[in-house]
Amino acid sequence: GLVYSPSRTTESMLRARPMAAQVAAFMAICIQIASATVQVPLQTRLTLRPHSKDQKRLSLRGGGVPVVPIAVLGLGVGVVLNKNEKLRGRLLKALQNIRVGRGGRRKPRQQKRPHITEPKDYDVRNGTWAHEVAEVQPGCLLLASPDTFRFAGPRQVLDQSVVLLVRHGKSGSSGFIINRPTQFDVGDVTKKLPMFESNPLYLGGDIGEGVYMIHGFPSLRNATEVSDGIYYGGSEHAMELVQQGKASAEEFRFFFKYAAWAPGQLEAEINSGCWCPVRTSLDLVLKTKQYPGLHFAKAHKVFWHQVLQTLGGRFLNISRDTIVKEEAERVKMEEWVGLLQDENNQTVMKHEGIENGALAIATVPGALEQEVLDGVHAEVEALSTAVQAKLAGGEEASGVLSALSDIFFEKYQLALPVPGDKDTSDPAQQLIHLTQASHAGAPLSLSFLYMASARQLGYPLRALNCTARMKEPVDFLLRYDPPAGGAAVMVDLAERGAVKTKEQTLAALPAGSSESALNPVPHVQLYSRMMHKLADGYARAGDEENVLMWLQQIRILQAAINTVAILQAGAQNLTMAARNEASAAQQRSEAQAPVLSDLIGEKLMTADGTEVDAADLKGKTVGVYFSAGWCQPCKVFTPQLIQTYSKVKIADGKPFEIVFVSADRSQEGFDNYFKQMPWLAVDFKDVERRSGLSTALQVQGIPKLALFGPDGKLITGDGRPVIAGDPLGDQFPWSQ
């Protein structure tokens, strides 16, 4: 290994021109040979990597260490390279693999892939199998490592992808993602393939705009062989075969766009652990995978796990760990959806329970004890009680908020960063329960407790979309708008809760700022801002794992916001005319609907597997609940339904029962979901009964609750609004 410390001029050349690095390194060799030793300070580092056949790693770092002179036994100190072909060849090989790096802290070496022993005599046309391969070749699958491309910007499409490599060589590599279905068919994108217009279209990558085809027909004209049994191209001949009945359209797969790598890029990504190349049976590559009931945006995960589980061994553990992680993320998203719809509000803008949102952030690293959670709520209650005791009564908003600021900042210390100082504090100290415990924090950290206390006093606050000030970490402004109209009141937490008018606040902004800078934002923006700040703090500390965790939590929050927005849009899209038509259609349907006893069968079951006679439902109001554990809206509505059921049946003792009809995809999914419910269910194994109920009650989507009266006749096929409007069952049995 040879290290050379050039001048600053040469150092700038090295950063800009790799060829200059080779010239400088060769000069270093010549200098070393001539002078026998070189002292190397810790500046620019040139590391020479050996050829793959070389056993030793040619690397040596500087630091005033003399480099051992090159010598050849019997020739003395003077070595002439042109007379030593072996040495010259070795040096030239090393120069071809040169790397340029800066001095100082050394980056960790890339992990070498373990030695792989490939099984032999596998028939690609028989069975379903997969095994890891040591050498990348066209026809192999590239299995993306979990989380590698999750935050990769435009390359995020490669997250949990399985790529069929169709070309690999000195000019680069390309292939198709085979596990990303879209909501489109081939005919939605092009009319040049009339025989394949109904074929599902997959997203093949992020490059190009064309439609590409793969198949298993070796005799197709203009087709290119990828590997044994896999071909691409030849669409004209393929359409002829389909038209003649010699092939079916389902035997061809189509992709929009493709994935590509520059020369050497794929090898570098494999060596750094981004991809695992595998060889599989043809059925995993050529057969279109269908997942009924699963949203197309999630189907790629199912196939990715399927390949991992087919590989077995350590890949099974990767799959299991990823499933556990994804399940935790799904639960967190459902938690956010429920929080953002507090008090049954349908919009994110109306979400008020800011301390609950802050606690949702605090529980991301791990669950908190109930006493810790209760302690935060108790603190909010104590602050608001102290303010009420201080007030004489009749104060305006500015007086109440001023009193809150006085009491709040008597207890809490404002921690403002010093400009120019490096922040070395633990990022986790910004979480609400730790802020409460330490009685100190930055304005953003303190805002959650302050705003929750103000809401408790009847003065809900909003943070400002004050972009010009928010660029400065010490600035944080809140706003209160009286519901009956009037002047807005501003609170500056960076100034210990100073209460200001709108004009005073605007005057303190940089010149040219408009009133739009004082527009309020929903609480979710504060949650996002807090999680970004946590990610930034861990990035400064070099904690990559926590950075990725908080970036993913931001994505989960955004998914929850989108879910609430979709629910809101669905509710608003029903115009009065549409509602009247829906009501008339429902009445027609109810007139023709059979009674419950004709649908439900003879036996039902409890969560512990005990059979119950369906005849016991006679004389009761019965809700037939269509739901599934994988359905996000279901997971939001089910707790509300449990609350109503517990109040009406258990607490009040009224004749009420619910029968769960599962739309889960497996027995295990049904068992896990049903055990959370206190009511009865149709046996998951009774597929015919479940299907008959779904057809008779015209189930188009879930969750769906159909309510039957004590006489067994249908009250309504849409019982969700009934439960939402009467959660305590005051209007039971809802017959009107």
N, C-alpha and C positions, 0 to 999 in steps of 0.2 A: 504494500500500500504506500502511496506517495502523496504527501501533502505539501502544498506550496502556498506561501503567503505573498501575494502580489501587492503592488502599489494600489492606491485608491483608483487611479485611472484604469488599471487592469481590472479591479474589482467591479467597476461599473460596466466594463465590457462583458464580464462573466455573466452578469444578471441579464444582459440584453442579447448576447450572442453565444449559443452553445459551441460554435466552432472556435470562438476565442478561448473558451474553457479548455478545449483540446490542445490548442497551441500553447496556452500557458502551462498546462500539465506536462506537455512534452519538453518545454523549456525547463521545468522543474527537474525532470529526469536528467536532462543534460547537465544542469548545474550540480545535481547530486553526484553524478558519476565523476564530474571533474573535481569537486571539492571534498568528496568522501563523506561529508556530514553537513546537515542543514538544520539550523534552529528555527522552529515554527511557532510563532505566537498564535493565540486563539482569535483568528479573524475568519476570512473566507475558507471554507473547507471543500476540497475536491476529493470525492470518494470514488475509487476505481473499483467497479464491480467485475468479478471474474466471469469468464464464460461458464456455461452450465456444467461443462465437463470438469472444470477445475474444482478441486476439493476444498482448497483454502479460500477464505474470504479475504479479498485484498482491500483492507480498510485500516487506516491509522489516523488518529486524531492528533492535533497539535497541542501546544501548551509548553513550549520550550523543551520538548523531548527530541533528542538527536535521532534522525532517521538513519537506520542501519545502511551503510553503503552497499551498493550492488557489487558483487565480486564474483569472479569465476576462478575456481581452484586451479593453480598452476600458471595463471596468466598475470598475476600481480594485481596492483591497484588499477591500472589503466585497462579499461574495457571498451572495446570498439564494437558497437552494436551490429554493424554490417558484417562482422565476422562471426557473429553468434546468432544464427538463424532462429534457434529455439527461444532464446531470450527475447529477441526482437519480435517474434510472432506472439509471444505471451504478452508483451507490452502493448502491441497493436490491438490485440483482442481486448485487453483491459480498457484501452482508450476508446474503443467503440461503445463501451458500456458506462461512460463517464456520467457522473451526477454532480450537479453543482448545489452546494448548500451553504448557508450562513453559519458563522461560528456561534458559540454559546450553547444553550441547552439543546441537546441532540434529540431529534424526533425518534420515537420508537420504531424499530425495524418492522417491516411487514412480516406478518406471520406466514411461515411456509406451510403449504398444504401437506397434510400427512401422506405418507406413501400409500398408494391405493392399489390393491390387488383386484383386478377386474375378473369377474367370472367369465367362463368361456362356454361356447356351444349353446347360447341362448337363441331361440327362434323368435324373431321380431313379430312373426305373424300368429304366434300361439300364446295364449294366456295373457295375464296382466302382470307386468313386472317392471322393475326399475332398479338400476344400480349406478353408483357413482363412477365416473371415468377420470383418468389422469390426464388425458390429452383431449383438447377441444377440437372437434371436427364437425363439418356440416352434418345435420341430422340429429345431433344431440340436443337435449333440452337444457336451457340455462334456468336454474331455479334461484330466484332472487332471495337474498337473505332477509329475514324479518327486520323491518324498520330502516333498511339501508336507503331506500328511495322515498321514504315517507315525507321528508321535507326537502325534496330535490327540485323544487320549482317545476320547470317544464318537463323534467324527467320523472315527475311524481307518478306518471302513468305506469312506470315500471315497478311500483310498490307491490309486493307479493305477486309478482308476475312469473309466468312460465313462458319462456321464449324458445321457439323452434329456430335454431341456427341454420340458415340456408346457404350462407356464404361466409367463408373465413379464409383469409390469406394475407399476403403482404400489403394489399391495397385497402384492407380493412375488413369489417365484418357486418353482416346484416341478418335480420330474421324477423319473425312475426310473433307477437304476443298471442298465445293460443287460448288464454283463459280470461279474456276481457270481452264478454258479449256486450252488445249495445241494444238499444230499444228499436233499432232499425233493421230492415231487411235489405237484401242487395238491390231490389227494385226501387227503394227509396233514394238510392244514391246514383244509380246508373240504369239506363234503359237498353244498354248494349248487350245485356245478358238475359234475354227474355225467358230462357228455360230455367233460370236460377233466381228469378225475382222474389220468390218466397223463401229463399235460403236466409238463415240468420247471418247478420254481418257482425264480425268481431273487430274490435279496435286493435290493429296490429302493431301500433307504435306511435311515434310522434313526428315521423318524417314523411314527406311526400303527400300526395293527394289521391293516388290511384287505388283501384280495387284489385287485390291479388288473390290467387287461388292455389290451394294445395290439394293433393289427392294421392291415390295409391295405384294409378293406372300406368304401367310402364310403356304401353304402346301408343300413348296419346301423342299426336303430332305437335311439334313445337314445344313439347314439355321438357323440362330440365330435371335431371335426377339430382336430388339432394343427397340421399343415402339409400340404402337398401329398403325398398318399399315406400319411399316418400319422394314425391315429385311436385314441381310447381309449374304453372303456366299451361298453355294448350286449351284455352277456354272455347275456341271455335269448334275443335274436334269434340270436346266434352259435350257441347250442346247437341251435336249430331248424335252422339251415343245416347243421350237422354231422350231425344226425339224418336230414335229408332227402338227404344226400349231395351237397349243393351247395357244401360247403366241408370241408376236413380240419382236424382238431384241431391239426395241426402249424403251421397258418397263424396261430395266435394265441399270444401270449407273455404270461406271467403273472408278477407281481411281488408280493412280500410287503413291505409298508411302502413309503415313498417318501422322497425327499430334499427339503428345503425351505430357503428363505432368506427372511429378513425384508426389508422394503422397503429397497432400496439396498445390501443386503449382498452380493448376487452381483456387482453392478458393481464394488464395492470389491475383492472377491476377484479378479476378472478383472484389474483395473488393477494389483493387487499381484503378478500373475503366478501365482496359484494355479490358474487355469483357462485353457484355450485353446478358444474356441468354433470349431467347424468344421461344415460342411455335408457330408453324405455321401449316397451312393446308398442306396436303400431296403433293399437286401439286407444291408447292414451293421447296419441297425436292426431289421428285422423277422424275419430268419432266425435260428433258434436255432442256436447254435454248439456242436458236440460235439467233445470232445477225449478219445477213448478212451484209457484207461490213465493219464490225468492226474488227480491228486487235485483234487476240486472247489475246494479252497481256493487252488489255484494257477492255475486256469483264467482268472481275470480278467486276470492278467499277459499271457497269450498274446494275448487280444483287444486289450488296450491297445497292445501292440507292433504288432499287425496294423494298427490304425488309424494309428499313427505311420508305419509303413512305407508305407501307402497314401498318406499325405500327401506323403512324400518330402522332398527338400531338407534343411533344417536338422533336421527331425523325424527323419530317418534317423540323424543323428548322436546325437540324444538317445536313440533306441532302442538304438543300438550301445553308447553309454556306459553306459546302464542295464543292459544285458545283461552287460557286462564286470563291472560292480559286483556284480550279483546272482550271477554265477558265482563271484566271489571270496568272497562271503558264504556261498555254498553249500559251497565248499571249506573255509572256516573252520568251518562247522557240522560237517562230516564229521570234521574234525580234532578238534573237541571230543568228538564221539561216541566216537572211538577212544581219546582220552585218558581219558575218564570210565569206559571199560571196560578200563582197564589190568589186565594179568594175568588177562584173561578174566572179571573180576568182572561181575556182572549188575546191580548196584545202584550208584547214585550215592554212597550212604553209604560204600561200601567203596573208593571211589577214594582212592589214596594218593599218587600221583606229583605232589605239589604244585609241585615246581620245574618240571615239564613244563607244568602249567597256567599258571604264572607266565610261562614262556617263550612260551606261546601268546598271552598278553596282550601281551607285549613285541613280538611279530611283527606285531601289527595295523597299526601305522603303516607298516611296510615289512619286507621280509625281512632277516634278520640273517646275517652271515657265520658259517660253520660253526665257526670258531675262537671266536667269541663264545658260541655255544651250548655248545660243549665247555668253555669257560671257566667257565660257571656250574656245570656238573656236576663239573668238577675242583675248584671251590671247596667244594662240598658234601663231596666226598671228602676234601679236605684238612682241613676242620674236624673231621669225624668221626675222621680218623686222629690228629689232634692230641689230641683228647679221650681216645682209647684209649691213647695213649702216656702220658698223665698219670695214668690210673687204675691202681690197684694190682691191681684185680680183686675181684669179689665185692660191689661197691657196689650199693646199692639204687637205685631210679629217681631218688629225690631227689638222691642223690650224683652220679649221672651227669649229670643235667640241670644241677646246680649247676656242675659242671666245664665243661659246654658253655657256660653263661652266662658264666663267667669268661673262657674263651678267645674266645668270640664277641665280647664287648664290649671286649676288649682290642684287637680289630681294627676293630670297627665303632663309629662314633660315633652315639649316639642323638640325633636331632634332634627336639626337642619344640617345638610352636608356643607362642609367648608369648601369653597371653590378652590380647585387645584389639588386638594387632598385625595389620596386614593382611598376608596371605600373598601375596608377590610371586614366589615360586619357580616354576620351570618345572615344570608338572605331570608332564611326561615323566620327570623325575628319579626318580619313584616306581617306574618299571619295574625289574625284577629285575636286568637286566644293567647298568643305569646305577647302581643302588644298589650293586652289587658293585664297579663301577669306582671310585665315589667313596668307598666304605667309610663311608657315612653314610646315614641315612634315618629316617623316622618309624617307630613300632612296626609299623604295617601293612606298610610296605615291607620292613622287616627280617624280618617273620614268615615269609616264604616260604623264605628261606635257613636260618633257625633251625629251622623245622619239618622241612625236608628233611634237615638234618644230624641232628636227633633221630631221624627215621625210619631213617636209615642206621645209627644206633647201636642200633636195635631198640626205640625208644621213640616210637611214632607219637603225635603230638599232634593235638588238635582245638581250634579256636577256640571260645569260649563264646558262647552266646546270651545274653550279658550286656547286655540292652537298656539298663538304667539306667546302666551305665558306658560303653557304646559311644556314648552321646550326647555324651560328652566326648571330644574328639579325641586326648587324651593317654593314654587308657586302652586297654590291649589285653591280654587274658588268654588263656592257653592251658591245656589240661587233658590229663593222661595218666591213663588207666584201665588198671590191670594186667589182663592177659587172664585170670588165674586168680582175679580178685577181689581185694578189699583196698581200702585208702584211696586215693582219687584224689589226684594231685599237681598243683598249680597253678603256672604260670609267668607272672609279670607282666613283660611286655617293657617297659612304661613305666617300670619300676624296674630296668632293666638286667638283666632275666632273673631277678629274685628268685624263689626257689622257696618256695611257701607251702602250707599245708594248706588243705583245703576250708573249715574253720571260720574260719581267718584271712581267707581271701578273702571269705567271706560277711559277716564282721564289718565289712569295709571298705566294703561297699556301703551305699547310702542306707538309712535306717531303713524297715522294712517289706518289704525285699526278701526273696523266698523262694528256696529251693534251685533252683527252676525257672530262675532267672536264670543258674545255673551249668551248664545243660544244654549239651552240645557240639553243634556244627553241622557239616555236611559241608563239605569244602573249597570246593565250588562257591559257598557263600555268601561266602567270602573273595574269590573271583574277582569275584563281582558287586559286593561292597563296594569292591574296588579300582577297578573300572570306573566305578562311581558317583562315586568320589572324583576320578578323572581327569576325568570330565564336569564335576563341580563346579569343579575347578580351571580348566578352559578357559572355563567360563561366567564366572568372575570376571575372566578375562583378556579376555573379549569375543570369544573365538574360536568363532564359531557352527559352523563347519565341523567342528571337532574335537569339539564337544559332540554334534552329530548322529551323528558316527562312533561315539563311545563308547556313546551310547544304543542305537544299532543293534546294537553288539556285545553289549550286555546281552540284547537280544532273541534274538540268535543263540545265546548260551549257554543261554537258557531253552528254545529249540527243541531244542537238543541234549539237555538234561536230560529233556524230554518224550519224545524219541525213545528214550533209554535206558530210561525208565520203561515205555514201550509194549513194548519188547523184553522187559523183565523180566516184565510182566504176561502176555505171550503164553507165556512159559516156565512161569509158575506156574499158568496156567489148565488145563494138562494134568494132570488127576487120574490116579491109578493106573489106574482103570477105563477112562478115555479112552485112556490109553497102551496098555493091553492090547488094546482094540478097534482102535486104530490099527495095532498090530503084527499083529493077525489079518487086518485088511483089507489090509495091505501084503503079507502072505504070500500071500493069495488073488490079489492083483494080480500078484505076482512069478511065480506059477505059470502065469498066463495071458500074461505079457509075452513078446513076440517077442525074438529075439536081436538084438544090436546091428547086425549086418550087414544085417538087414532094414530098419533105420531110418535108418542114417547116409548111405546113398547111395554113390556111387563116388568123388567128389572132395571134398577139403577144401582149406582155404587157410591160409597163414601170414599174419602181420601185414604183410609186405611185398608180399602179393598172389600169392605163388608157390603153384601148385597142388600138392597132395600126394594120392597114392592112398590112399583109405580102407582098402584091403587091407593097408596097413602096420600097421594097428592089431591085426591078428590076433596072438594070443598075449600081448597086453598087458592090464593092468588099465586101464580107460578110465573117466574121469569125464566125463559129459555135463553141462555147466554152463550153466544158464539164468540170464541176468543182463542188466542194462541200465545204461547210464551215468547215467540219471536216477534210478535206484533207490538211496535212501540206505542201506538195509541191505546192498545189493549192494556199495556202495563200502566198507563196513566189512569184509565177508567176503572180497572179492577179494584184498586184500593178504595175508590169512592163508593163502588157497589158493595164492598165488604162493610164499609161504615154504615150504609143504609140498611143492609141485611141484619147487621148486629143490633142496630137500634130497633128495627121493626119487629124482628122475630125473637131475638134473645132478650133484649131489654123490655120491650112492650108485650111480648108473648102473643103477637098477632099471627094469624094463619098465613104465613108467607114462606115460600120456598123458591130456590133457584136451581136450575139444572144446567150444568156446564156441558156444552157440545164443543169438543176440541177440534181445532184446525192445525194442531201441532204436526210436525213432520215425522215424529218417531214416538215410540212408547216411552222412552226415557224423557223426551221433552214434555210429553203429557204428564208423566209422574211428577217431574220437578215443578211444573206449573200448578198442577191440581193440588199438591200438598199445601199450597199457600191459601187455599180456599176453604171456607167452612161449610159449603153446601154439597149437593149431590152432582153426579155426572153420568152421562151415557158412557158405557164401557168403550175405551179407545179401540178395542179389537172389533167392535161392532160397526164396521165401516159402512155397511148397508144402512143401518139405522141413522148414523150421523149424516150420510149423504141424503137420505130421505127427508130428514128434518131441514137440512139446508135448502133443498129444492122446494119443499112445501112452503117455507117461510121466505122464499125469494132472497136468499142471502147473497148480496153482491159484494160486500166487503165487511171486514171486522174492525172493531168490535160491533156486535149487533145484539140488542136485547129485545126479545119479543115477550110481551106481558099477556098472560091468560087469566081470565077471571075465575071465580070459584065454580062457575058452571062449565069450565073448560073451554069457553069461547074466547077468541082473540080480542083483547082490549086494544092493543096497538102493536104494530110491527117495529116501531122505533121507540123503544123505552128509554133510551139514553137521555133525551131532554127531560123526560119525566123525573128521572132520578136526580139529574142536575138541578132541576127546579124545586125539588122537594127532598133534599138529602136526609132529613130526619123523619120522613114518612108521615108527616102531619096529615096528608091528604090520602093516605092509604085507605082503600085498595085501588085507588087511581082508576076507577071504573068510568069516570066522566071525562 
